[in-house]
Amino acid sequence: MTQYQRKNKDTDRALRELKQIKNLLILSLLKAGATSDEVNLATGMGAANIRAMFPVKRGRKKVRASSDQDGQTSVSAT
């Protein structure tokens, strides 16, 4: 392996890690409630690209009943 190939491989690895870190930060922002438009403003990636990379389920939340230790049934949204 030549020095150029080794340097190129290290650069590719570093670039891949930076992309992974960027994706984790975007995911964190989306989980915290930021919109894809807001993330687009910060990154310039395009809101449609962000929605495609990180699809979020929208719609009604499921409601499930659970019973506590006293035997009483409570309803919680998940």
C-alpha positions in Angstrom: 0.0 0.0 0.0 1.5 3.3 -1.0 1.5 6.4 1.2 -1.2 8.0 -1.0 -3.5 5.1 -0.6 -3.0 5.0 3.1 -3.7 8.7 3.4 -6.8 8.4 1.2 -8.1 5.5 3.3 -7.6 7.6 6.5 -9.4 10.5 4.9 -12.3 8.3 3.9 -12.6 6.9 7.4 -12.6 10.4 8.9 -15.2 11.6 6.4 -17.5 8.7 7.2 -17.2 9.3 10.9 -18.0 13.0 10.5 -21.1 12.1 8.5 -22.2 9.7 11.2 -21.7 12.4 13.9 -23.7 14.9 11.7 -26.5 12.3 11.4 -26.6 11.7 15.1 -26.8 15.5 15.8 -29.7 15.8 13.2 -31.5 12.9 14.8 -31.1 14.4 18.2 -32.5 17.7 17.0 -35.5 16.0 15.4 -36.2 14.0 18.5 -36.0 17.3 20.5 -38.8 18.7 18.4 -37.0 20.7 15.7 -38.6 20.7 12.3 -36.9 19.5 9.1 -37.1 23.1 7.9 -35.2 24.3 10.9 -32.5 21.6 10.4 -32.3 22.6 6.7 -31.6 26.2 7.7 -28.7 25.0 9.9 -27.2 22.4 7.6 -28.3 23.3 4.0 -29.2 19.7 3.4 -32.7 20.3 2.2 -35.8 19.6 4.2 -37.0 16.8 1.8 -33.6 15.1 2.1 -33.8 15.3 5.9 -37.4 13.8 5.9 -36.2 11.0 3.6 -33.2 10.2 5.8 -35.1 10.4 9.1 -38.7 9.4 8.5 -40.9 10.2 11.5 -44.2 8.5 12.1 -47.0 11.1 12.2 -50.6 10.7 13.3 -52.5 9.6 16.3 -50.8 8.0 19.2 -51.9 4.5 20.4 -53.7 4.4 23.7 -53.1 1.4 25.9 -54.6 0.5 29.3 -52.4 -0.7 32.1 -53.2 -1.7 35.6 -51.1 -0.5 38.6 -50.4 -2.4 41.8 -53.8 -1.4 43.3 -55.6 -3.1 40.4 -56.9 0.2 39.0 -56.7 0.6 35.3 -55.1 3.8 33.9 -54.9 4.9 30.3 -51.6 6.3 28.8 -50.6 7.5 25.4 -47.6 5.9 23.8 
